[in-house]
Amino acid sequence: MAGHSGNPSGRPVGVGSITVELRRQLEHVDGDGVPLHARIARRLLELAEGGDLRAIREVLDRVDGMPARCALEVEPQRIELRPITFERRD
């Protein structure tokens, strides 16, 4: 029906989403004057520099973008198998 919510007992008015709260927390600055998101980025780069492959992949995906997945189409091919014969040499 028009004008009726599909989820009448859903999230109360004024309550933000988890995404909104995460963004707010990432901007939080402690006494050092550095926002949380900057400290996280610094730590990720330190891990990547130390050789952590997951961190390296994360950095590259964030900077260069994730590689596109593509499908490879392969046509079936008939292979003929022949028995191998050995000649005996004396």
PyMOL Python script that loads the backbone (N, CA, C, O; Angstrom):
from pymol import cmd

cmd.read_pdbstr("""\
ATOM      1  N   MET A   1       0.843  -1.197   0.000  1.00  0.00           N
ATOM      2  CA  MET A   1       0.000   0.000   0.000  1.00  0.00           C
ATOM      3  C   MET A   1       0.876   1.244   0.000  1.00  0.00           C
ATOM      4  O   MET A   1       1.924   1.274   0.645  1.00  0.00           O
ATOM      5  N   ALA A   2       0.457   2.236  -0.701  1.00  0.00           N
ATOM      6  CA  ALA A   2       1.203   3.483  -0.770  1.00  0.00           C
ATOM      7  C   ALA A   2       1.187   4.178   0.582  1.00  0.00           C
ATOM      8  O   ALA A   2       0.155   4.249   1.248  1.00  0.00           O
ATOM      9  N   GLY A   3       2.346   4.688   0.977  1.00  0.00           N
ATOM     10  CA  GLY A   3       2.439   5.430   2.229  1.00  0.00           C
ATOM     11  C   GLY A   3       2.682   4.585   3.461  1.00  0.00           C
ATOM     12  O   GLY A   3       2.760   5.127   4.563  1.00  0.00           O
ATOM     13  N   HIS A   4       2.804   3.269   3.310  1.00  0.00           N
ATOM     14  CA  HIS A   4       3.058   2.398   4.456  1.00  0.00           C
ATOM     15  C   HIS A   4       4.436   1.770   4.330  1.00  0.00           C
ATOM     16  O   HIS A   4       4.842   1.331   3.254  1.00  0.00           O
ATOM     17  N   SER A   5       5.145   1.738   5.446  1.00  0.00           N
ATOM     18  CA  SER A   5       6.493   1.168   5.462  1.00  0.00           C
ATOM     19  C   SER A   5       6.424  -0.347   5.367  1.00  0.00           C
ATOM     20  O   SER A   5       5.532  -0.977   5.935  1.00  0.00           O
ATOM     21  N   GLY A   6       7.372  -0.924   4.647  1.00  0.00           N
ATOM     22  CA  GLY A   6       7.476  -2.366   4.571  1.00  0.00           C
ATOM     23  C   GLY A   6       8.113  -2.943   5.826  1.00  0.00           C
ATOM     24  O   GLY A   6       8.116  -4.159   6.016  1.00  0.00           O
ATOM     25  N   ASN A   7       8.653  -2.084   6.684  1.00  0.00           N
ATOM     26  CA  ASN A   7       9.296  -2.512   7.925  1.00  0.00           C
ATOM     27  C   ASN A   7       8.881  -1.539   9.032  1.00  0.00           C
ATOM     28  O   ASN A   7       9.689  -0.709   9.451  1.00  0.00           O
ATOM     29  N   PRO A   8       7.637  -1.626   9.512  1.00  0.00           N
ATOM     30  CA  PRO A   8       7.126  -0.642  10.470  1.00  0.00           C
ATOM     31  C   PRO A   8       7.895  -0.613  11.788  1.00  0.00           C
ATOM     32  O   PRO A   8       7.916   0.423  12.453  1.00  0.00           O
ATOM     33  N   SER A   9       8.523  -1.708  12.184  1.00  0.00           N
ATOM     34  CA  SER A   9       9.274  -1.677  13.444  1.00  0.00           C
ATOM     35  C   SER A   9      10.777  -1.668  13.161  1.00  0.00           C
ATOM     36  O   SER A   9      11.562  -2.239  13.918  1.00  0.00           O
ATOM     37  N   GLY A  10      11.166  -1.023  12.073  1.00  0.00           N
ATOM     38  CA  GLY A  10      12.571  -0.943  11.660  1.00  0.00           C
ATOM     39  C   GLY A  10      13.364  -0.005  12.555  1.00  0.00           C
ATOM     40  O   GLY A  10      12.955   0.301  13.675  1.00  0.00           O
ATOM     41  N   ARG A  11      14.485   0.438  12.055  1.00  0.00           N
ATOM     42  CA  ARG A  11      15.382   1.301  12.811  1.00  0.00           C
ATOM     43  C   ARG A  11      14.656   2.562  13.276  1.00  0.00           C
ATOM     44  O   ARG A  11      13.984   3.218  12.480  1.00  0.00           O
ATOM     45  N   PRO A  12      14.786   2.904  14.555  1.00  0.00           N
ATOM     46  CA  PRO A  12      14.121   4.110  15.067  1.00  0.00           C
ATOM     47  C   PRO A  12      14.674   5.381  14.419  1.00  0.00           C
ATOM     48  O   PRO A  12      15.824   5.419  13.982  1.00  0.00           O
ATOM     49  N   VAL A  13      13.847   6.406  14.366  1.00  0.00           N
ATOM     50  CA  VAL A  13      14.244   7.692  13.801  1.00  0.00           C
ATOM     51  C   VAL A  13      15.402   8.256  14.626  1.00  0.00           C
ATOM     52  O   VAL A  13      15.392   8.199  15.855  1.00  0.00           O
ATOM     53  N   GLY A  14      16.393   8.797  13.930  1.00  0.00           N
ATOM     54  CA  GLY A  14      17.520   9.418  14.620  1.00  0.00           C
ATOM     55  C   GLY A  14      18.687   8.474  14.871  1.00  0.00           C
ATOM     56  O   GLY A  14      19.762   8.917  15.275  1.00  0.00           O
ATOM     57  N   VAL A  15      18.494   7.190  14.639  1.00  0.00           N
ATOM     58  CA  VAL A  15      19.584   6.237  14.830  1.00  0.00           C
ATOM     59  C   VAL A  15      20.292   6.069  13.493  1.00  0.00           C
ATOM     60  O   VAL A  15      19.673   5.702  12.494  1.00  0.00           O
ATOM     61  N   GLY A  16      21.606   6.342  13.482  1.00  0.00           N
ATOM     62  CA  GLY A  16      22.372   6.255  12.247  1.00  0.00           C
ATOM     63  C   GLY A  16      22.746   4.821  11.918  1.00  0.00           C
ATOM     64  O   GLY A  16      22.597   3.917  12.741  1.00  0.00           O
ATOM     65  N   SER A  17      23.222   4.635  10.728  1.00  0.00           N
ATOM     66  CA  SER A  17      23.660   3.310  10.301  1.00  0.00           C
ATOM     67  C   SER A  17      25.069   3.047  10.813  1.00  0.00           C
ATOM     68  O   SER A  17      25.745   3.966  11.275  1.00  0.00           O
ATOM     69  N   ILE A  18      25.506   1.818  10.734  1.00  0.00           N
ATOM     70  CA  ILE A  18      26.860   1.462  11.145  1.00  0.00           C
ATOM     71  C   ILE A  18      27.874   2.185  10.269  1.00  0.00           C
ATOM     72  O   ILE A  18      28.947   2.558  10.743  1.00  0.00           O
ATOM     73  N   THR A  19      27.545   2.386   9.002  1.00  0.00           N
ATOM     74  CA  THR A  19      28.456   3.085   8.098  1.00  0.00           C
ATOM     75  C   THR A  19      28.666   4.523   8.543  1.00  0.00           C
ATOM     76  O   THR A  19      29.789   5.025   8.530  1.00  0.00           O
ATOM     77  N   VAL A  20      27.592   5.179   8.934  1.00  0.00           N
ATOM     78  CA  VAL A  20      27.695   6.559   9.409  1.00  0.00           C
ATOM     79  C   VAL A  20      28.563   6.606  10.664  1.00  0.00           C
ATOM     80  O   VAL A  20      29.409   7.491  10.795  1.00  0.00           O
ATOM     81  N   GLU A  21      28.369   5.685  11.568  1.00  0.00           N
ATOM     82  CA  GLU A  21      29.149   5.655  12.808  1.00  0.00           C
ATOM     83  C   GLU A  21      30.623   5.352  12.528  1.00  0.00           C
ATOM     84  O   GLU A  21      31.503   5.965  13.132  1.00  0.00           O
ATOM     85  N   LEU A  22      30.895   4.423  11.629  1.00  0.00           N
ATOM     86  CA  LEU A  22      32.290   4.127  11.276  1.00  0.00           C
ATOM     87  C   LEU A  22      32.986   5.350  10.684  1.00  0.00           C
ATOM     88  O   LEU A  22      34.127   5.651  11.034  1.00  0.00           O
ATOM     89  N   ARG A  23      32.301   6.045   9.797  1.00  0.00           N
ATOM     90  CA  ARG A  23      32.897   7.259   9.212  1.00  0.00           C
ATOM     91  C   ARG A  23      33.169   8.306  10.287  1.00  0.00           C
ATOM     92  O   ARG A  23      34.196   8.985  10.259  1.00  0.00           O
ATOM     93  N   ARG A  24      32.247   8.430  11.227  1.00  0.00           N
ATOM     94  CA  ARG A  24      32.441   9.394  12.312  1.00  0.00           C
ATOM     95  C   ARG A  24      33.652   9.008  13.158  1.00  0.00           C
ATOM     96  O   ARG A  24      34.467   9.863  13.506  1.00  0.00           O
ATOM     97  N   GLN A  25      33.771   7.731  13.485  1.00  0.00           N
ATOM     98  CA  GLN A  25      34.887   7.264  14.310  1.00  0.00           C
ATOM     99  C   GLN A  25      36.225   7.406  13.594  1.00  0.00           C
ATOM    100  O   GLN A  25      37.236   7.719  14.222  1.00  0.00           O
ATOM    101  N   LEU A  26      36.235   7.178  12.285  1.00  0.00           N
ATOM    102  CA  LEU A  26      37.479   7.301  11.525  1.00  0.00           C
ATOM    103  C   LEU A  26      38.016   8.724  11.510  1.00  0.00           C
ATOM    104  O   LEU A  26      39.220   8.934  11.359  1.00  0.00           O
ATOM    105  N   GLU A  27      37.132   9.697  11.666  1.00  0.00           N
ATOM    106  CA  GLU A  27      37.557  11.092  11.706  1.00  0.00           C
ATOM    107  C   GLU A  27      38.010  11.529  13.104  1.00  0.00           C
ATOM    108  O   GLU A  27      38.562  12.617  13.267  1.00  0.00           O
ATOM    109  N   HIS A  28      37.775  10.679  14.110  1.00  0.00           N
ATOM    110  CA  HIS A  28      38.121  11.020  15.496  1.00  0.00           C
ATOM    111  C   HIS A  28      39.628  11.244  15.633  1.00  0.00           C
ATOM    112  O   HIS A  28      40.434  10.453  15.143  1.00  0.00           O
ATOM    113  N   VAL A  29      39.989  12.336  16.306  1.00  0.00           N
ATOM    114  CA  VAL A  29      41.390  12.689  16.511  1.00  0.00           C
ATOM    115  C   VAL A  29      41.710  12.547  17.992  1.00  0.00           C
ATOM    116  O   VAL A  29      41.040  13.135  18.840  1.00  0.00           O
ATOM    117  N   ASP A  30      42.744  11.759  18.298  1.00  0.00           N
ATOM    118  CA  ASP A  30      43.205  11.628  19.684  1.00  0.00           C
ATOM    119  C   ASP A  30      44.140  12.787  20.018  1.00  0.00           C
ATOM    120  O   ASP A  30      44.269  13.735  19.245  1.00  0.00           O
ATOM    121  N   GLY A  31      44.780  12.700  21.162  1.00  0.00           N
ATOM    122  CA  GLY A  31      45.677  13.755  21.622  1.00  0.00           C
ATOM    123  C   GLY A  31      46.849  14.008  20.701  1.00  0.00           C
ATOM    124  O   GLY A  31      47.446  15.084  20.748  1.00  0.00           O
ATOM    125  N   ASP A  32      47.198  13.033  19.855  1.00  0.00           N
ATOM    126  CA  ASP A  32      48.344  13.209  18.959  1.00  0.00           C
ATOM    127  C   ASP A  32      48.009  14.062  17.734  1.00  0.00           C
ATOM    128  O   ASP A  32      48.902  14.415  16.964  1.00  0.00           O
ATOM    129  N   GLY A  33      46.735  14.394  17.549  1.00  0.00           N
ATOM    130  CA  GLY A  33      46.331  15.236  16.433  1.00  0.00           C
ATOM    131  C   GLY A  33      46.184  14.500  15.113  1.00  0.00           C
ATOM    132  O   GLY A  33      45.947  15.121  14.077  1.00  0.00           O
ATOM    133  N   VAL A  34      46.324  13.171  15.144  1.00  0.00           N
ATOM    134  CA  VAL A  34      46.237  12.381  13.914  1.00  0.00           C
ATOM    135  C   VAL A  34      44.921  11.605  13.917  1.00  0.00           C
ATOM    136  O   VAL A  34      44.641  10.875  14.867  1.00  0.00           O
ATOM    137  N   PRO A  35      44.104  11.756  12.860  1.00  0.00           N
ATOM    138  CA  PRO A  35      42.838  11.025  12.815  1.00  0.00           C
ATOM    139  C   PRO A  35      43.066   9.516  12.707  1.00  0.00           C
ATOM    140  O   PRO A  35      44.101   9.062  12.218  1.00  0.00           O
ATOM    141  N   LEU A  36      42.086   8.760  13.169  1.00  0.00           N
ATOM    142  CA  LEU A  36      42.170   7.304  13.181  1.00  0.00           C
ATOM    143  C   LEU A  36      42.434   6.739  11.789  1.00  0.00           C
ATOM    144  O   LEU A  36      43.239   5.820  11.640  1.00  0.00           O
ATOM    145  N   HIS A  37      41.769   7.274  10.772  1.00  0.00           N
ATOM    146  CA  HIS A  37      41.971   6.735   9.420  1.00  0.00           C
ATOM    147  C   HIS A  37      43.415   6.889   8.958  1.00  0.00           C
ATOM    148  O   HIS A  37      43.918   6.038   8.225  1.00  0.00           O
ATOM    149  N   ALA A  38      44.087   7.951   9.370  1.00  0.00           N
ATOM    150  CA  ALA A  38      45.495   8.147   9.002  1.00  0.00           C
ATOM    151  C   ALA A  38      46.386   7.141   9.731  1.00  0.00           C
ATOM    152  O   ALA A  38      47.354   6.640   9.158  1.00  0.00           O
ATOM    153  N   ARG A  39      46.063   6.844  10.992  1.00  0.00           N
ATOM    154  CA  ARG A  39      46.848   5.859  11.739  1.00  0.00           C
ATOM    155  C   ARG A  39      46.668   4.462  11.145  1.00  0.00           C
ATOM    156  O   ARG A  39      47.621   3.686  11.076  1.00  0.00           O
ATOM    157  N   ILE A  40      45.440   4.143  10.717  1.00  0.00           N
ATOM    158  CA  ILE A  40      45.179   2.841  10.093  1.00  0.00           C
ATOM    159  C   ILE A  40      45.952   2.732   8.776  1.00  0.00           C
ATOM    160  O   ILE A  40      46.569   1.701   8.506  1.00  0.00           O
ATOM    161  N   ALA A  41      45.923   3.775   7.966  1.00  0.00           N
ATOM    162  CA  ALA A  41      46.641   3.763   6.686  1.00  0.00           C
ATOM    163  C   ALA A  41      48.140   3.590   6.920  1.00  0.00           C
ATOM    164  O   ALA A  41      48.795   2.831   6.205  1.00  0.00           O
ATOM    165  N   ARG A  42      48.685   4.288   7.916  1.00  0.00           N
ATOM    166  CA  ARG A  42      50.112   4.190   8.231  1.00  0.00           C
ATOM    167  C   ARG A  42      50.458   2.752   8.616  1.00  0.00           C
ATOM    168  O   ARG A  42      51.467   2.218   8.154  1.00  0.00           O
ATOM    169  N   ARG A  43      49.631   2.118   9.457  1.00  0.00           N
ATOM    170  CA  ARG A  43      49.893   0.752   9.908  1.00  0.00           C
ATOM    171  C   ARG A  43      49.815  -0.223   8.742  1.00  0.00           C
ATOM    172  O   ARG A  43      50.631  -1.141   8.648  1.00  0.00           O
ATOM    173  N   LEU A  44      48.847  -0.037   7.854  1.00  0.00           N
ATOM    174  CA  LEU A  44      48.714  -0.895   6.681  1.00  0.00           C
ATOM    175  C   LEU A  44      49.964  -0.800   5.807  1.00  0.00           C
ATOM    176  O   LEU A  44      50.464  -1.813   5.319  1.00  0.00           O
ATOM    177  N   LEU A  45      50.464   0.415   5.614  1.00  0.00           N
ATOM    178  CA  LEU A  45      51.672   0.595   4.815  1.00  0.00           C
ATOM    179  C   LEU A  45      52.890  -0.026   5.493  1.00  0.00           C
ATOM    180  O   LEU A  45      53.756  -0.582   4.818  1.00  0.00           O
ATOM    181  N   GLU A  46      52.962   0.065   6.817  1.00  0.00           N
ATOM    182  CA  GLU A  46      54.072  -0.568   7.545  1.00  0.00           C
ATOM    183  C   GLU A  46      54.044  -2.083   7.358  1.00  0.00           C
ATOM    184  O   GLU A  46      55.084  -2.704   7.140  1.00  0.00           O
ATOM    185  N   LEU A  47      52.852  -2.677   7.445  1.00  0.00           N
ATOM    186  CA  LEU A  47      52.733  -4.117   7.250  1.00  0.00           C
ATOM    187  C   LEU A  47      53.139  -4.511   5.824  1.00  0.00           C
ATOM    188  O   LEU A  47      53.841  -5.501   5.622  1.00  0.00           O
ATOM    189  N   ALA A  48      52.690  -3.728   4.846  1.00  0.00           N
ATOM    190  CA  ALA A  48      53.041  -4.009   3.453  1.00  0.00           C
ATOM    191  C   ALA A  48      54.541  -3.885   3.250  1.00  0.00           C
ATOM    192  O   ALA A  48      55.149  -4.718   2.576  1.00  0.00           O
ATOM    193  N   GLU A  49      55.132  -2.870   3.817  1.00  0.00           N
ATOM    194  CA  GLU A  49      56.574  -2.666   3.686  1.00  0.00           C
ATOM    195  C   GLU A  49      57.353  -3.810   4.332  1.00  0.00           C
ATOM    196  O   GLU A  49      58.458  -4.139   3.902  1.00  0.00           O
ATOM    197  N   GLY A  50      56.770  -4.411   5.365  1.00  0.00           N
ATOM    198  CA  GLY A  50      57.402  -5.537   6.038  1.00  0.00           C
ATOM    199  C   GLY A  50      57.219  -6.853   5.311  1.00  0.00           C
ATOM    200  O   GLY A  50      57.736  -7.876   5.758  1.00  0.00           O
ATOM    201  N   GLY A  51      56.492  -6.854   4.198  1.00  0.00           N
ATOM    202  CA  GLY A  51      56.348  -8.057   3.402  1.00  0.00           C
ATOM    203  C   GLY A  51      55.050  -8.816   3.603  1.00  0.00           C
ATOM    204  O   GLY A  51      54.900  -9.908   3.056  1.00  0.00           O
ATOM    205  N   ASP A  52      54.104  -8.280   4.366  1.00  0.00           N
ATOM    206  CA  ASP A  52      52.813  -8.943   4.579  1.00  0.00           C
ATOM    207  C   ASP A  52      52.027  -8.922   3.261  1.00  0.00           C
ATOM    208  O   ASP A  52      51.581  -7.866   2.814  1.00  0.00           O
ATOM    209  N   LEU A  53      51.865 -10.094   2.651  1.00  0.00           N
ATOM    210  CA  LEU A  53      51.234 -10.158   1.330  1.00  0.00           C
ATOM    211  C   LEU A  53      49.789  -9.673   1.328  1.00  0.00           C
ATOM    212  O   LEU A  53      49.346  -9.057   0.358  1.00  0.00           O
ATOM    213  N   ARG A  54      49.046  -9.944   2.404  1.00  0.00           N
ATOM    214  CA  ARG A  54      47.656  -9.457   2.472  1.00  0.00           C
ATOM    215  C   ARG A  54      47.623  -7.937   2.504  1.00  0.00           C
ATOM    216  O   ARG A  54      46.769  -7.318   1.870  1.00  0.00           O
ATOM    217  N   ALA A  55      48.560  -7.328   3.249  1.00  0.00           N
ATOM    218  CA  ALA A  55      48.625  -5.872   3.313  1.00  0.00           C
ATOM    219  C   ALA A  55      49.048  -5.296   1.968  1.00  0.00           C
ATOM    220  O   ALA A  55      48.513  -4.278   1.529  1.00  0.00           O
ATOM    221  N   ILE A  56      50.005  -5.943   1.315  1.00  0.00           N
ATOM    222  CA  ILE A  56      50.449  -5.484  -0.005  1.00  0.00           C
ATOM    223  C   ILE A  56      49.279  -5.507  -0.978  1.00  0.00           C
ATOM    224  O   ILE A  56      49.051  -4.542  -1.707  1.00  0.00           O
ATOM    225  N   ARG A  57      48.536  -6.614  -0.986  1.00  0.00           N
ATOM    226  CA  ARG A  57      47.388  -6.737  -1.885  1.00  0.00           C
ATOM    227  C   ARG A  57      46.348  -5.645  -1.576  1.00  0.00           C
ATOM    228  O   ARG A  57      45.799  -5.032  -2.492  1.00  0.00           O
ATOM    229  N   GLU A  58      46.086  -5.410  -0.305  1.00  0.00           N
ATOM    230  CA  GLU A  58      45.106  -4.391   0.089  1.00  0.00           C
ATOM    231  C   GLU A  58      45.536  -3.011  -0.398  1.00  0.00           C
ATOM    232  O   GLU A  58      44.726  -2.263  -0.945  1.00  0.00           O
ATOM    233  N   VAL A  59      46.803  -2.675  -0.201  1.00  0.00           N
ATOM    234  CA  VAL A  59      47.309  -1.367  -0.643  1.00  0.00           C
ATOM    235  C   VAL A  59      47.162  -1.237  -2.157  1.00  0.00           C
ATOM    236  O   VAL A  59      46.657  -0.228  -2.650  1.00  0.00           O
ATOM    237  N   LEU A  60      47.600  -2.254  -2.889  1.00  0.00           N
ATOM    238  CA  LEU A  60      47.518  -2.181  -4.351  1.00  0.00           C
ATOM    239  C   LEU A  60      46.070  -2.107  -4.830  1.00  0.00           C
ATOM    240  O   LEU A  60      45.767  -1.371  -5.768  1.00  0.00           O
ATOM    241  N   ASP A  61      45.176  -2.862  -4.196  1.00  0.00           N
ATOM    242  CA  ASP A  61      43.764  -2.803  -4.572  1.00  0.00           C
ATOM    243  C   ASP A  61      43.179  -1.426  -4.310  1.00  0.00           C
ATOM    244  O   ASP A  61      42.355  -0.938  -5.084  1.00  0.00           O
ATOM    245  N   ARG A  62      43.601  -0.802  -3.224  1.00  0.00           N
ATOM    246  CA  ARG A  62      43.065   0.531  -2.880  1.00  0.00           C
ATOM    247  C   ARG A  62      43.627   1.614  -3.788  1.00  0.00           C
ATOM    248  O   ARG A  62      42.925   2.565  -4.132  1.00  0.00           O
ATOM    249  N   VAL A  63      44.885   1.475  -4.176  1.00  0.00           N
ATOM    250  CA  VAL A  63      45.535   2.513  -4.977  1.00  0.00           C
ATOM    251  C   VAL A  63      45.264   2.322  -6.462  1.00  0.00           C
ATOM    252  O   VAL A  63      44.888   3.269  -7.152  1.00  0.00           O
ATOM    253  N   ASP A  64      45.452   1.105  -6.957  1.00  0.00           N
ATOM    254  CA  ASP A  64      45.302   0.839  -8.389  1.00  0.00           C
ATOM    255  C   ASP A  64      43.939   0.290  -8.758  1.00  0.00           C
ATOM    256  O   ASP A  64      43.619   0.206  -9.943  1.00  0.00           O
ATOM    257  N   GLY A  65      43.139  -0.080  -7.799  1.00  0.00           N
ATOM    258  CA  GLY A  65      41.851  -0.703  -8.069  1.00  0.00           C
ATOM    259  C   GLY A  65      42.019  -2.206  -8.188  1.00  0.00           C
ATOM    260  O   GLY A  65      43.066  -2.694  -8.612  1.00  0.00           O
ATOM    261  N   MET A  66      40.995  -2.921  -7.816  1.00  0.00           N
ATOM    262  CA  MET A  66      41.048  -4.380  -7.888  1.00  0.00           C
ATOM    263  C   MET A  66      41.065  -4.812  -9.342  1.00  0.00           C
ATOM    264  O   MET A  66      40.381  -4.217 -10.175  1.00  0.00           O
ATOM    265  N   PRO A  67      41.842  -5.845  -9.656  1.00  0.00           N
ATOM    266  CA  PRO A  67      41.849  -6.324 -11.035  1.00  0.00           C
ATOM    267  C   PRO A  67      40.466  -6.834 -11.437  1.00  0.00           C
ATOM    268  O   PRO A  67      39.760  -7.449 -10.638  1.00  0.00           O
ATOM    269  N   ALA A  68      40.102  -6.575 -12.660  1.00  0.00           N
ATOM    270  CA  ALA A  68      38.800  -7.030 -13.153  1.00  0.00           C
ATOM    271  C   ALA A  68      38.843  -8.536 -13.347  1.00  0.00           C
ATOM    272  O   ALA A  68      39.840  -9.092 -13.807  1.00  0.00           O
ATOM    273  N   ARG A  69      37.774  -9.166 -12.999  1.00  0.00           N
ATOM    274  CA  ARG A  69      37.667 -10.595 -13.244  1.00  0.00           C
ATOM    275  C   ARG A  69      37.092 -10.784 -14.632  1.00  0.00           C
ATOM    276  O   ARG A  69      36.125 -10.124 -15.013  1.00  0.00           O
ATOM    277  N   CYS A  70      37.686 -11.677 -15.375  1.00  0.00           N
ATOM    278  CA  CYS A  70      37.175 -11.923 -16.712  1.00  0.00           C
ATOM    279  C   CYS A  70      37.055 -13.429 -16.927  1.00  0.00           C
ATOM    280  O   CYS A  70      37.785 -14.229 -16.342  1.00  0.00           O
ATOM    281  N   ALA A  71      36.131 -13.768 -17.763  1.00  0.00           N
ATOM    282  CA  ALA A  71      35.898 -15.180 -18.066  1.00  0.00           C
ATOM    283  C   ALA A  71      36.765 -15.585 -19.249  1.00  0.00           C
ATOM    284  O   ALA A  71      36.980 -14.809 -20.180  1.00  0.00           O
ATOM    285  N   LEU A  72      37.242 -16.782 -19.194  1.00  0.00           N
ATOM    286  CA  LEU A  72      38.031 -17.323 -20.284  1.00  0.00           C
ATOM    287  C   LEU A  72      37.211 -18.421 -20.940  1.00  0.00           C
ATOM    288  O   LEU A  72      36.781 -19.370 -20.284  1.00  0.00           O
ATOM    289  N   GLU A  73      37.002 -18.279 -22.232  1.00  0.00           N
ATOM    290  CA  GLU A  73      36.215 -19.263 -22.949  1.00  0.00           C
ATOM    291  C   GLU A  73      37.163 -20.223 -23.671  1.00  0.00           C
ATOM    292  O   GLU A  73      38.013 -19.804 -24.457  1.00  0.00           O
ATOM    293  N   VAL A  74      37.005 -21.495 -23.393  1.00  0.00           N
ATOM    294  CA  VAL A  74      37.870 -22.505 -23.984  1.00  0.00           C
ATOM    295  C   VAL A  74      37.011 -23.495 -24.746  1.00  0.00           C
ATOM    296  O   VAL A  74      35.999 -23.986 -24.246  1.00  0.00           O
ATOM    297  N   GLU A  75      37.433 -23.775 -25.955  1.00  0.00           N
ATOM    298  CA  GLU A  75      36.703 -24.754 -26.755  1.00  0.00           C
ATOM    299  C   GLU A  75      37.293 -26.141 -26.508  1.00  0.00           C
ATOM    300  O   GLU A  75      38.513 -26.301 -26.469  1.00  0.00           O
ATOM    301  N   PRO A  76      36.434 -27.136 -26.342  1.00  0.00           N
ATOM    302  CA  PRO A  76      36.960 -28.488 -26.150  1.00  0.00           C
ATOM    303  C   PRO A  76      37.705 -28.947 -27.397  1.00  0.00           C
ATOM    304  O   PRO A  76      37.360 -28.585 -28.522  1.00  0.00           O
ATOM    305  N   GLN A  77      38.714 -29.736 -27.169  1.00  0.00           N
ATOM    306  CA  GLN A  77      39.529 -30.205 -28.277  1.00  0.00           C
ATOM    307  C   GLN A  77      39.726 -31.711 -28.133  1.00  0.00           C
ATOM    308  O   GLN A  77      40.023 -32.202 -27.044  1.00  0.00           O
ATOM    309  N   ARG A  78      39.562 -32.435 -29.223  1.00  0.00           N
ATOM    310  CA  ARG A  78      39.746 -33.889 -29.193  1.00  0.00           C
ATOM    311  C   ARG A  78      41.238 -34.183 -29.305  1.00  0.00           C
ATOM    312  O   ARG A  78      41.933 -33.656 -30.174  1.00  0.00           O
ATOM    313  N   ILE A  79      41.707 -35.036 -28.404  1.00  0.00           N
ATOM    314  CA  ILE A  79      43.109 -35.433 -28.394  1.00  0.00           C
ATOM    315  C   ILE A  79      43.184 -36.921 -28.701  1.00  0.00           C
ATOM    316  O   ILE A  79      42.462 -37.730 -28.117  1.00  0.00           O
ATOM    317  N   GLU A  80      44.064 -37.265 -29.623  1.00  0.00           N
ATOM    318  CA  GLU A  80      44.233 -38.673 -29.965  1.00  0.00           C
ATOM    319  C   GLU A  80      45.422 -39.231 -29.190  1.00  0.00           C
ATOM    320  O   GLU A  80      46.531 -38.702 -29.272  1.00  0.00           O
ATOM    321  N   LEU A  81      45.188 -40.284 -28.452  1.00  0.00           N
ATOM    322  CA  LEU A  81      46.244 -40.931 -27.690  1.00  0.00           C
ATOM    323  C   LEU A  81      46.672 -42.194 -28.415  1.00  0.00           C
ATOM    324  O   LEU A  81      45.837 -43.018 -28.788  1.00  0.00           O
ATOM    325  N   ARG A  82      47.959 -42.343 -28.612  1.00  0.00           N
ATOM    326  CA  ARG A  82      48.504 -43.535 -29.261  1.00  0.00           C
ATOM    327  C   ARG A  82      49.415 -44.250 -28.273  1.00  0.00           C
ATOM    328  O   ARG A  82      50.105 -43.606 -27.483  1.00  0.00           O
ATOM    329  N   PRO A  83      49.420 -45.562 -28.314  1.00  0.00           N
ATOM    330  CA  PRO A  83      50.317 -46.286 -27.412  1.00  0.00           C
ATOM    331  C   PRO A  83      51.780 -46.041 -27.784  1.00  0.00           C
ATOM    332  O   PRO A  83      52.118 -45.880 -28.957  1.00  0.00           O
ATOM    333  N   ILE A  84      52.615 -46.018 -26.793  1.00  0.00           N
ATOM    334  CA  ILE A  84      54.046 -45.842 -27.008  1.00  0.00           C
ATOM    335  C   ILE A  84      54.678 -47.225 -27.123  1.00  0.00           C
ATOM    336  O   ILE A  84      54.443 -48.109 -26.299  1.00  0.00           O
ATOM    337  N   THR A  85      55.468 -47.382 -28.147  1.00  0.00           N
ATOM    338  CA  THR A  85      56.171 -48.660 -28.321  1.00  0.00           C
ATOM    339  C   THR A  85      57.670 -48.414 -28.208  1.00  0.00           C
ATOM    340  O   THR A  85      58.179 -47.400 -28.685  1.00  0.00           O
ATOM    341  N   PHE A  86      58.355 -49.328 -27.590  1.00  0.00           N
ATOM    342  CA  PHE A  86      59.790 -49.218 -27.419  1.00  0.00           C
ATOM    343  C   PHE A  86      60.474 -50.315 -28.218  1.00  0.00           C
ATOM    344  O   PHE A  86      60.028 -51.462 -28.235  1.00  0.00           O
ATOM    345  N   GLU A  87      61.523 -49.957 -28.854  1.00  0.00           N
ATOM    346  CA  GLU A  87      62.327 -50.952 -29.555  1.00  0.00           C
ATOM    347  C   GLU A  87      63.436 -51.411 -28.619  1.00  0.00           C
ATOM    348  O   GLU A  87      64.082 -50.606 -27.947  1.00  0.00           O
ATOM    349  N   ARG A  88      63.635 -52.692 -28.594  1.00  0.00           N
ATOM    350  CA  ARG A  88      64.678 -53.233 -27.733  1.00  0.00           C
ATOM    351  C   ARG A  88      65.988 -53.249 -28.503  1.00  0.00           C
ATOM    352  O   ARG A  88      66.055 -53.755 -29.623  1.00  0.00           O
ATOM    353  N   ARG A  89      67.017 -52.698 -27.901  1.00  0.00           N
ATOM    354  CA  ARG A  89      68.338 -52.701 -28.515  1.00  0.00           C
ATOM    355  C   ARG A  89      69.264 -53.580 -27.686  1.00  0.00           C
ATOM    356  O   ARG A  89      69.374 -53.406 -26.473  1.00  0.00           O
ATOM    357  N   ASP A  90      69.921 -54.513 -28.336  1.00  0.00           N
ATOM    358  CA  ASP A  90      70.867 -55.404 -27.629  1.00  0.00           C
ATOM    359  C   ASP A  90      72.281 -55.032 -27.903  1.00  0.00           C
ATOM    360  O   ASP A  90      73.198 -55.674 -27.392  1.00  0.00           O
TER     361      ASP A  90
END
""", "prot")
cmd.dss("prot")
cmd.show_as("cartoon", "prot")
cmd.util.cbc("prot")
cmd.orient("prot")
